[in-house]
């Protein structure tokens, strides 16, 4: 069988070995240490913020961000709907309730139009959210300016989930630098990786100081182990931070490589009927972490799943775009605001013996799915292999299989 082509595998530079060898030579392999301190400083400099806190995962960073926004049981938290579940699950950790916002066609990111409608409605009902999780999708920043304006108007903390967009630029500033805190991920499939890990970044020095305390088991500065509140074991190890330092040194090379991969796909496939690539908004630079497009089966006679199956038959990994959170069984019943028109509101009837809201089917009926951008993107969206170590020959394998299907 031909070699496996993965969607977005790790890509080591070789620079990581230097820092790992330093940790072993010093025997400083336990959590924390000089590699952690250096990685945090270098990461803050790259993103363009005053402080960075490296952690065990991006999910841990988001959990801390919500805690630091005083999210509690029963609170509302706005979130992008077109995202991975890790962007929303920490809301449930705290007993809060997510409110989902559709994508906009221009960037596929959270729609300022729909978010404005949601905030206006919630203000009328005297129940505003405390925070909004703005996800930067597939390596591209959301349109931050109107979102920040809305959050400031309604006194909502903007948490920027830049897990997929490290290296992206919005109006001259790096992705992750706009939120009260920003969230980064160094999971194995991200543009740079520490195997597993994440970070919280911010210009708010006191916020990061508080996050660092909570992430280190909330240990009081006493000779013995003294604790006055619940803490978490969320710090990154010194070894993984060394990997991160080596990866960060080549981040701009990785961005360039992924953008080149996108360009080759675009040149080969964009002229095909029904193939439409994720647009790059004119307000900044996308990293093209993943090359993503939609397949219109009525125009090309082929649907997204047929392409995925054909690639898998040749040992090539491809995936649909994220299934929107408002369509996930876990989040059935949560409110959802579409970009073009408000969908029906969910039932507030309680299930017998539990507090879970009953299922909401926001779009049922002929033509109604056109009202939801994220629904349509899920129905037709395809993620192609995009790793920065993808060779031109391997990419040609992918392209030729798709063309043969047509």
Secondary structure, 3 states (H helix, E strand, C coil): CCCCECCCCCCCCCCHHHHHHHHHHHCCCCECCHHHHHHHHHHHHHHCCCEEEEECCHHHHHHHHHHHCCCCCCCEEEEECCCCCHHHHHHHHCCCEEEEECECCCCCCECHHHHHHHHHHHHHCCCCCCEEEEECHHHCCCCHHHHHHHHHHHCCEEEEECCCCCCCEECCEECCCCCCEEEEECCCCCCCCCCCCEEEEECCHHHHHHHHHHHECCECCCCCCCECCCCCECECEHHHHHHHHHHHCCHHHHHHHHHHHHHHHHHHHCCCCCEEECCCCCCEECCCCCEEEEECHHHHCCCHHHHHHHHHHCCECCEECCCCHHHCHHHCCCCEECCCCCCCCCCCCECCCCCCECCCCCCCCCCHHHHCHHHHHHHHEEEECCCCCCCHHHHHHHHHHHHHHC
